[in-house]
Amino acid sequence: MFLTIRTTGTAERPATDLGFLLHKHPDKAQSFPTAHGRAHVFYPEASAERCTAALLLEVDPVALVRRGKEKGRGGAPDAALAQYVNDRPYAASSLLSVALSTVFRSALRGECRARPERAEQPMPLRIEVPALPARGGPDLVNALFGPLGWTSVEAVPVPLDEEFPEWGDSRYVRLVLEGELRLADALRQLYVLLPVLDDAKHYWVAPDEVDKLIRAGEGWLADHPERKLITSRYLSRRWSLTRQATERLELVRLAEADLLEVEDVDNAVDETTDTEERPVPLAEQRREAILAVLRDSGSSRVLDLGCGQGQLVQALLKDVRFTEIVGVDVSVRALTIAARRLRLDRLGERQAGRVQLIQGALTYTDKRLTGYDAAVLSEVIEHLDLPRLPALEYAVFRAARPATVVVTTPNVEYNVRWESLPAGHVRHGDHRFEWTREEFRNWADTVAERTGYTVAYLPVGPDDPEVGPPTQMAVFTRTDTGPDTTNDSAEKEAKAA
């Protein structure tokens, strides 16, 4: 198997920076052991104007068969010769994908201490794979790589036999990609799409493959038009894993869409007030109300679940009584923006030790979230489909089980007071629902009863005598008694997820 990565450069930005980004010196030929052979990295050319890195993977067919037999995939005895005579040593497949992640691990993560600015910038790239199995032909290759920012996607079918063109084309193509992309993005695309095009994997697809797919697909997979096919093939059509990945990618898509839209309603000035001073935006009033509840509860270790761009985390960090703050969000992009907002790379050691940002989906139990004093779900629940709420209930109120849980959500009755909001519209395009005060209290009362909490309600913003406040808040306080398990639909939903 063979793959080349070429870039061009100038005297100011030499092409040999590719060696820094790949963490492989152009003056050396390096070799690395893999589970099924050896991977070699070398540079056919390396100058300031043009640099090409090559990855050659030598696959040992005997080792491949032996490893399969050790894991119970030996095959039928009458197919013994077929086990050794195949295209695995020559055609790009999941073997090459694994070699990419092994040999270029830091490059896949976008890490480069020597040239950090280059790692973050797009660069001219030409990637060539001479023999790529493509179950779906050139059309599928273009459908997969075309939406990813490449200016040119060339998939030339390889004939079965050049001397007998009438035999037609094989299922292999010669792939050439050209365009300006970040190197890490290009490598992650190859890592996912090589086995997708081959539609096969040389190893058993375990549940952790979902995490690998989500990480490698950051920034491009959630909105890809062929997301369903990519997810299904990458996970070897394992239905349960495909469903799990699809749901997580949908949450990522919604979270990223949320970042692209401005919640004008929350940040708008309420024109119904007569005061001469500039009114405080609702988003700011909500943060202050949450901080007041957390201070009154005596909490010091706080979870911000669905932290988004980190506004609440930033406010918590300013108060020294909060000694440990963890922001959790499904969107890696949101966490990146939050990290920039908080200037985590510039914080002193003591301040940096107080805050942590982690990626996670709130509808799945997570051991990292247990043992905290308080958890905040600020404007989060309305972004979930109603059937997913029991899973969130289980993950937060039963698995994580903090002493205090603060939940805020829009009050749909107040929407008539927003002159800029058309009648019948929700406040944000991604809101799956917006509850009345009665609907919110019915849900919160039921959650409290089932999970061993008491609940109190507080208004956020001006409390209109007719329609109530713009934001409604529920403050759950854990009791000494455990949760009610007599009708545990939440647990069943969470396990099904």
C-alpha positions as CSV (number, residue, x, y, z in Angstrom):
1,M,0.0,0.0,0.0
2,F,1.3,3.4,-0.9
3,L,0.2,7.0,-0.2
4,T,1.9,10.3,-1.0
5,I,1.3,13.8,0.4
6,R,2.8,16.7,-1.5
7,T,2.8,20.4,-0.8
8,T,4.4,23.5,-2.3
9,G,5.9,26.5,-0.5
10,T,8.0,29.6,-0.7
11,A,11.1,30.9,0.9
12,E,9.1,32.4,3.7
13,R,6.9,29.3,4.1
14,P,9.1,26.4,2.9
15,A,7.4,23.2,1.8
16,T,9.7,21.3,4.1
17,D,7.5,22.5,7.0
18,L,5.5,19.3,6.0
19,G,8.2,17.4,7.9
20,F,7.4,19.4,11.1
21,L,3.7,18.8,10.7
22,L,4.1,15.1,10.2
23,H,6.8,14.9,12.9
24,K,9.0,13.0,10.4
25,H,12.4,14.4,9.3
26,P,12.7,14.8,5.5
27,D,16.4,13.7,5.6
28,K,15.6,10.3,7.1
29,A,13.8,7.2,6.0
30,Q,11.9,5.8,9.1
31,S,10.3,2.5,9.7
32,F,7.6,1.5,12.2
33,P,6.2,-1.9,13.2
34,T,2.4,-2.5,12.8
35,A,0.3,-5.4,13.8
36,H,0.4,-6.8,10.2
37,G,3.8,-5.7,8.9
38,R,5.9,-2.5,8.7
39,A,5.2,1.1,7.7
40,H,7.9,3.1,6.1
41,V,8.0,6.9,5.8
42,F,10.4,8.7,3.4
43,Y,10.6,11.8,1.3
44,P,11.1,11.4,-2.5
45,E,11.6,15.1,-2.7
46,A,12.2,17.8,-0.1
47,S,12.9,21.4,-1.1
48,A,11.6,24.8,-0.1
49,E,9.5,24.8,-3.3
50,R,8.1,21.3,-3.1
51,C,8.0,18.5,-0.6
52,T,6.5,15.0,-0.9
53,A,6.1,12.6,2.0
54,A,5.4,8.9,1.2
55,L,3.9,6.2,3.4
56,L,4.6,2.7,2.3
57,L,2.9,-0.1,4.2
58,E,4.2,-3.6,3.8
59,V,1.6,-6.1,4.9
60,D,2.5,-9.6,5.9
61,P,-0.4,-11.8,4.6
62,V,0.7,-14.7,6.9
63,A,0.6,-12.4,10.0
64,L,-2.8,-11.1,8.8
65,V,-4.2,-14.6,8.7
66,R,-2.6,-15.7,12.0
67,R,-4.0,-12.7,13.8
68,G,-7.4,-13.4,12.4
69,K,-7.2,-17.0,13.6
70,E,-6.2,-15.9,17.1
71,K,-9.4,-13.9,17.2
72,G,-11.5,-16.7,15.9
73,R,-11.8,-15.6,12.3
74,G,-9.8,-18.3,10.6
75,G,-12.2,-19.1,7.8
76,A,-13.2,-22.3,6.2
77,P,-10.5,-24.9,5.5
78,D,-11.3,-25.1,1.8
79,A,-10.6,-21.4,1.5
80,A,-7.1,-21.6,3.0
81,L,-5.4,-20.4,-0.1
82,A,-7.7,-17.4,-0.5
83,Q,-6.7,-16.3,3.0
84,Y,-3.2,-15.7,1.7
85,V,-3.9,-14.6,-1.9
86,N,-5.8,-11.3,-1.7
87,D,-5.4,-7.6,-2.3
88,R,-4.6,-6.6,1.3
89,P,-0.9,-6.0,0.7
90,Y,-1.5,-3.8,-2.3
91,A,-4.8,-1.8,-2.1
92,A,-5.5,1.0,0.4
93,S,-7.9,-0.3,3.1
94,S,-8.4,-0.1,6.9
95,L,-4.9,-1.4,7.2
96,L,-3.6,1.8,5.7
97,S,-6.0,3.8,7.8
98,V,-4.7,2.3,11.0
99,A,-1.1,2.9,9.8
100,L,-2.0,6.6,9.3
101,S,-3.2,6.9,12.8
102,T,-0.2,5.1,14.2
103,V,2.6,6.8,12.2
104,F,1.0,10.3,12.0
105,R,-0.8,10.3,15.3
106,S,0.3,13.9,16.3
107,A,-0.5,15.2,12.8
108,L,-4.0,13.8,13.0
109,R,-4.6,15.7,16.2
110,G,-3.2,18.9,14.6
111,E,-0.4,19.1,17.1
112,C,3.0,20.7,16.2
113,R,5.0,22.6,18.8
114,A,7.7,23.6,16.3
115,R,5.2,25.2,13.8
116,P,1.9,25.6,15.7
117,E,0.7,28.4,13.3
118,R,1.3,26.1,10.3
119,A,-0.7,23.3,11.8
120,E,-3.7,25.7,12.1
121,Q,-3.5,27.0,8.5
122,P,-4.7,25.5,5.3
123,M,-1.9,24.6,2.9
124,P,-1.7,23.4,-0.7
125,L,-2.0,19.6,-0.7
126,R,-1.9,16.9,-3.3
127,I,-2.6,13.4,-1.9
128,E,-2.3,10.4,-4.2
129,V,-3.4,6.8,-3.5
130,P,-2.5,4.6,-6.5
131,A,-4.8,1.7,-5.7
132,L,-8.0,2.3,-3.7
133,P,-10.8,-0.2,-3.5
134,A,-14.0,1.7,-4.2
135,R,-17.2,-0.2,-3.8
136,G,-19.5,2.3,-5.5
137,G,-17.0,3.4,-8.1
138,P,-15.7,6.9,-9.0
139,D,-19.1,8.4,-8.4
140,L,-19.0,7.4,-4.7
141,V,-15.4,8.7,-4.4
142,N,-16.5,12.1,-5.7
143,A,-19.6,12.1,-3.4
144,L,-17.5,11.4,-0.4
145,F,-14.6,13.8,-1.0
146,G,-16.3,16.4,-3.1
147,P,-18.1,18.2,-0.2
148,L,-14.9,18.4,1.9
149,G,-13.2,21.4,0.4
150,W,-11.0,19.8,-2.3
151,T,-10.8,21.8,-5.5
152,S,-10.1,18.6,-7.5
153,V,-11.1,15.0,-6.8
154,E,-9.8,12.6,-9.4
155,A,-10.8,9.0,-9.3
156,V,-9.5,7.1,-12.3
157,P,-10.8,3.5,-12.6
158,V,-8.0,0.9,-12.9
159,P,-8.7,-1.6,-15.7
160,L,-8.8,-5.3,-15.0
161,D,-6.1,-5.9,-17.5
162,E,-4.5,-3.1,-19.6
163,E,-3.8,-5.6,-22.4
164,F,-7.5,-6.6,-22.6
165,P,-9.5,-3.3,-22.2
166,E,-12.7,-5.1,-23.2
167,W,-12.7,-6.8,-19.9
168,G,-13.7,-3.5,-18.3
169,D,-12.6,-1.8,-15.1
170,S,-11.8,-3.3,-11.7
171,R,-13.3,-2.0,-8.5
172,Y,-10.1,-0.1,-7.8
173,V,-9.4,3.6,-8.6
174,R,-6.4,5.8,-8.6
175,L,-7.2,8.7,-6.2
176,V,-5.8,12.1,-6.5
177,L,-6.9,14.9,-4.2
178,E,-5.9,18.6,-4.6
179,G,-6.8,21.6,-2.6
180,E,-5.9,23.9,0.3
181,L,-6.8,22.2,3.6
182,R,-5.3,21.8,7.0
183,L,-3.1,18.8,7.0
184,A,-4.9,17.4,10.1
185,D,-8.3,17.7,8.4
186,A,-7.0,15.9,5.3
187,L,-5.5,13.0,7.3
188,R,-8.7,12.6,9.3
189,Q,-10.8,12.4,6.2
190,L,-8.5,9.7,4.8
191,Y,-8.6,7.8,8.1
192,V,-12.4,7.6,8.0
193,L,-13.1,7.3,4.2
194,L,-10.4,4.7,3.2
195,P,-12.2,1.8,5.0
196,V,-15.6,3.3,4.0
197,L,-14.7,3.1,0.3
198,D,-13.3,-0.4,0.8
199,D,-16.5,-1.3,2.8
200,A,-14.5,-3.7,5.0
201,K,-12.3,-3.7,8.1
202,H,-9.6,-6.1,9.0
203,Y,-10.5,-6.0,12.7
204,W,-13.5,-6.4,14.9
205,V,-15.5,-3.2,15.2
206,A,-15.9,-2.6,19.0
207,P,-18.0,0.1,20.7
208,D,-14.9,2.4,21.0
209,E,-15.0,2.8,17.2
210,V,-17.9,5.2,17.6
211,D,-15.6,7.5,19.7
212,K,-12.9,7.2,17.0
213,L,-15.4,8.1,14.3
214,I,-16.7,11.2,16.2
215,R,-13.1,12.4,16.9
216,A,-11.9,11.9,13.3
217,G,-15.1,13.4,11.9
218,E,-14.8,16.6,13.8
219,G,-15.7,19.6,11.7
220,W,-16.8,17.7,8.6
221,L,-18.8,14.6,9.2
222,A,-21.9,15.9,11.1
223,D,-23.0,18.0,8.0
224,H,-21.7,15.6,5.3
225,P,-24.5,14.7,2.8
226,E,-23.4,11.1,2.9
227,R,-23.2,10.9,6.7
228,K,-25.5,7.9,6.9
229,L,-23.5,5.8,4.4
230,I,-20.2,6.8,6.0
231,T,-21.4,6.0,9.5
232,S,-22.9,2.6,8.5
233,R,-19.9,1.4,6.5
234,Y,-17.3,2.7,9.0
235,L,-19.0,0.7,11.7
236,S,-19.4,-2.4,9.5
237,R,-23.1,-2.0,9.5
238,R,-23.5,-2.8,13.2
239,W,-26.9,-1.4,13.8
240,S,-26.6,-0.5,17.4
241,L,-23.2,1.3,16.9
242,T,-24.5,3.1,13.8
243,R,-27.5,4.3,15.7
244,Q,-25.4,5.6,18.6
245,A,-23.0,7.4,16.2
246,T,-25.9,8.9,14.3
247,E,-27.4,10.3,17.4
248,R,-24.1,11.8,18.6
249,L,-23.4,13.3,15.2
250,E,-26.8,14.9,15.2
251,L,-26.1,16.4,18.6
252,V,-22.8,17.7,17.2
253,R,-24.6,19.2,14.2
254,L,-27.2,20.9,16.3
255,A,-24.6,22.2,18.7
256,E,-22.5,23.7,15.8
257,A,-25.6,25.1,14.2
258,D,-26.4,26.7,17.6
259,L,-23.0,28.4,17.5
260,L,-23.6,29.9,14.0
261,E,-26.9,31.5,15.0
262,V,-27.2,34.5,17.4
263,E,-30.0,34.3,19.9
264,D,-31.2,37.8,19.4
265,V,-34.1,37.3,21.7
266,D,-31.9,36.5,24.7
267,N,-29.5,39.3,24.1
268,A,-32.0,41.9,23.0
269,V,-32.9,44.9,25.1
270,D,-36.5,44.6,26.4
271,E,-38.2,47.6,24.9
272,T,-41.2,47.3,27.2
273,T,-39.2,48.9,30.1
274,D,-39.4,52.6,30.7
275,T,-36.1,53.0,32.5
276,E,-33.6,55.4,31.0
277,E,-30.7,53.0,31.8
278,R,-29.8,50.3,29.3
279,P,-31.6,47.1,30.4
280,V,-29.6,44.1,31.2
281,P,-29.8,41.4,28.4
282,L,-31.8,38.3,29.4
283,A,-28.7,36.0,28.9
284,E,-26.8,38.1,31.5
285,Q,-29.8,38.1,33.9
286,R,-30.0,34.3,33.6
287,R,-26.3,33.9,34.4
288,E,-26.6,36.1,37.5
289,A,-29.7,34.2,38.7
290,I,-27.8,30.8,38.3
291,L,-24.8,32.2,40.2
292,A,-27.0,33.4,43.0
293,V,-28.5,29.9,43.4
294,L,-25.2,28.2,43.3
295,R,-23.8,30.6,46.0
296,D,-26.8,30.0,48.2
297,S,-26.5,26.3,47.9
298,G,-22.9,26.4,49.1
299,S,-21.6,24.6,46.0
300,S,-17.9,24.7,45.2
301,R,-17.5,22.0,42.6
302,V,-19.8,22.8,39.6
303,L,-20.7,21.2,36.3
304,D,-21.9,23.3,33.4
305,L,-23.7,20.7,31.2
306,G,-24.1,22.0,27.7
307,C,-21.6,24.8,28.3
308,G,-21.5,26.0,24.7
309,Q,-19.0,28.9,24.3
310,G,-18.3,29.1,28.0
311,Q,-20.0,32.2,29.1
312,L,-21.2,30.7,32.4
313,V,-17.9,28.9,33.0
314,Q,-16.2,32.3,32.6
315,A,-18.6,33.9,35.2
316,L,-18.0,31.0,37.6
317,L,-14.2,31.3,37.2
318,K,-14.4,34.9,38.5
319,D,-15.8,33.8,41.8
320,V,-13.1,32.1,44.0
321,R,-15.7,30.2,46.0
322,F,-16.1,27.9,43.0
323,T,-13.0,25.8,43.3
324,E,-13.6,23.3,40.5
325,I,-15.6,24.1,37.3
326,V,-16.2,21.6,34.5
327,G,-17.7,22.6,31.2
328,V,-19.2,19.8,29.2
329,D,-20.4,20.0,25.6
330,V,-21.0,17.6,22.7
331,S,-19.4,20.0,20.2
332,V,-15.6,20.0,20.1
333,R,-15.9,23.2,18.2
334,A,-17.9,24.8,21.0
335,L,-15.3,23.7,23.5
336,T,-12.5,25.2,21.3
337,I,-14.3,28.6,21.3
338,A,-14.8,28.3,25.0
339,A,-11.1,27.6,25.6
340,R,-10.3,30.7,23.6
341,R,-12.8,32.8,25.5
342,L,-11.3,31.6,28.8
343,R,-7.8,32.0,27.5
344,L,-6.9,28.7,29.1
345,D,-3.4,28.8,27.5
346,R,-2.7,32.1,29.4
347,L,-4.1,31.3,32.8
348,G,-1.8,30.9,35.7
349,E,-1.3,27.4,37.2
350,R,-3.7,28.0,40.1
351,Q,-6.5,29.4,37.9
352,A,-6.0,26.7,35.2
353,G,-6.3,24.0,37.9
354,R,-9.9,25.2,38.7
355,V,-11.4,24.8,35.2
356,Q,-11.7,21.9,32.8
357,L,-13.5,21.5,29.5
358,I,-14.5,18.0,28.4
359,Q,-16.5,16.6,25.4
360,G,-19.5,14.5,26.2
361,A,-23.1,13.8,25.3
362,L,-25.6,14.5,28.1
363,T,-27.9,11.7,27.2
364,Y,-25.2,9.1,28.1
365,T,-24.0,8.3,31.5
366,D,-20.4,9.5,32.2
367,K,-18.4,8.5,35.3
368,R,-16.4,11.7,35.0
369,L,-19.5,13.7,36.1
370,T,-20.1,12.0,39.4
371,G,-19.3,13.5,42.8
372,Y,-20.0,17.2,42.1
373,D,-21.9,19.6,44.3
374,A,-24.0,21.1,41.5
375,A,-24.9,20.8,37.9
376,V,-26.4,23.5,35.6
377,L,-28.5,22.8,32.5
378,S,-28.9,26.3,31.2
379,E,-31.1,26.5,28.1
380,V,-30.2,22.9,27.2
381,I,-33.3,20.7,27.5
382,E,-35.3,22.5,24.8
383,H,-32.6,21.5,22.2
384,L,-33.4,17.8,22.7
385,D,-36.1,15.8,21.1
386,L,-38.8,15.0,23.8
387,P,-38.2,11.2,23.6
388,R,-34.5,11.8,24.6
389,L,-35.4,13.7,27.8
390,P,-35.7,10.4,29.9
391,A,-32.1,9.5,28.9
392,L,-30.9,13.0,30.1
393,E,-32.9,12.6,33.3
394,Y,-31.2,9.3,34.0
395,A,-27.7,10.5,33.2
396,V,-27.9,13.7,35.3
397,F,-30.3,13.0,38.2
398,R,-29.4,9.3,38.7
399,A,-26.0,8.6,37.4
400,A,-24.2,11.9,38.1
401,R,-26.5,12.8,41.0
402,P,-25.2,16.1,42.2
403,A,-26.6,17.7,45.3
404,T,-28.1,20.6,43.4
405,V,-29.3,20.7,39.8
406,V,-30.3,24.1,38.2
407,V,-32.4,23.9,35.0
408,T,-33.5,26.9,32.9
409,T,-35.6,26.9,29.8
410,P,-37.7,29.5,27.9
411,N,-41.2,30.3,28.9
412,V,-43.2,30.1,25.7
413,E,-46.0,32.1,27.2
414,Y,-43.7,35.2,27.3
415,N,-43.0,35.0,23.6
416,V,-45.9,37.4,22.9
417,R,-44.0,40.1,24.6
418,W,-41.1,39.9,22.1
419,E,-42.0,42.3,19.3
420,S,-39.2,41.0,17.1
421,L,-40.5,37.4,17.4
422,P,-43.1,36.4,14.8
423,A,-46.2,34.8,16.2
424,G,-46.0,31.1,16.5
425,H,-42.2,31.0,16.2
426,V,-39.8,29.6,18.9
427,R,-36.9,31.8,20.1
428,H,-34.3,29.8,18.3
429,G,-34.3,27.7,15.2
430,D,-32.9,24.7,16.9
431,H,-35.5,24.6,19.8
432,R,-37.4,21.3,19.6
433,F,-40.0,22.6,22.0
434,E,-40.7,25.5,24.3
435,W,-42.9,24.8,27.4
436,T,-45.5,26.8,29.2
437,R,-45.0,27.2,33.0
438,E,-47.4,24.4,33.7
439,E,-45.7,22.0,31.3
440,F,-42.3,22.8,32.8
441,R,-43.5,22.3,36.3
442,N,-45.2,19.0,35.4
443,W,-41.9,17.7,34.0
444,A,-39.8,19.0,36.9
445,D,-42.2,17.7,39.5
446,T,-42.1,14.2,37.9
447,V,-38.3,14.2,37.7
448,A,-38.0,15.2,41.3
449,E,-40.4,12.6,42.5
450,R,-38.7,9.8,40.5
451,T,-35.1,10.6,41.4
452,G,-35.2,11.6,45.0
453,Y,-35.1,15.4,44.7
454,T,-37.2,18.3,45.8
455,V,-37.8,21.2,43.4
456,A,-38.4,24.9,43.7
457,Y,-39.1,27.4,41.0
458,L,-37.7,30.9,40.4
459,P,-38.5,33.5,37.7
460,V,-35.6,34.9,35.6
461,G,-36.2,38.3,34.1
462,P,-39.3,40.6,34.5
463,D,-42.2,38.5,36.0
464,D,-45.1,39.6,33.9
465,P,-48.4,39.3,35.8
466,E,-50.2,37.7,32.8
467,V,-47.6,35.6,31.0
468,G,-44.9,35.1,33.6
469,P,-41.1,35.6,33.2
470,P,-39.2,35.1,30.0
471,T,-37.1,32.3,31.5
472,Q,-38.2,29.8,34.0
473,M,-35.9,28.1,36.4
474,A,-36.1,24.9,38.5
475,V,-33.8,24.3,41.4
476,F,-33.5,20.6,42.3
477,T,-32.1,19.7,45.8
478,R,-31.2,16.1,46.4
479,T,-32.9,14.4,49.4
480,D,-31.5,11.6,51.6
481,T,-33.9,9.1,50.1
482,G,-32.9,7.4,46.9
483,P,-34.8,7.6,43.5
484,D,-38.1,5.8,42.9
485,T,-37.5,2.8,40.8
486,T,-41.0,1.5,40.6
487,N,-41.6,2.9,37.1
488,D,-38.1,3.2,35.8
489,S,-38.8,4.3,32.2
490,A,-35.8,6.7,32.3
491,E,-33.3,3.9,33.1
492,K,-34.7,1.8,30.2
493,E,-34.4,4.7,27.8
494,A,-30.9,5.4,28.9
495,K,-29.8,1.8,28.5
496,A,-31.5,1.7,25.1
497,A,-29.5,4.7,24.1
